[in-house]
């Protein structure tokens, strides 16, 4: 991602935080910027290593607190299967998430398929279950690697 695009996303995140009464601290901002510069998902300890260039005394709790905040704000998604994180491509609104994860290069593409969410929600409701959030991870090979 370009520096200009990263700056645009940070500005957007700062505005959303201000509207919500949340605070994008310097450490949270740095983690956000690192995630914005990634082409794929990145693990917490790799994030911590990158964060240490800007925040030398950063420790694991620093990264996990920042990630928790960024997830709560909807700015990042956790890829459960790889225990890694990726910047949300539509973080200005809540939405169901489907992730396409390339097993070859590690690229992650976020898609939104309302039909998938509608079908899941309907089936869950038929079972007396209320879906509060939904992330589906699909693993395969991207077009670049195929």
Secondary structure, 3 states (H helix, E strand, C coil): CCHHHHHHHHHHHHHHHHHHCCCCCHHHHHHHHHHHHCCECEEHHHHHHHHCCCCCCCCHHHHHHHHHHHHHCCCEEEEHHHCEEEECCCCCCCCCEEEEEECCCCEEEEECCHHHHHHHHHHHHHCCCCCCCCEEEEEECCCCCC
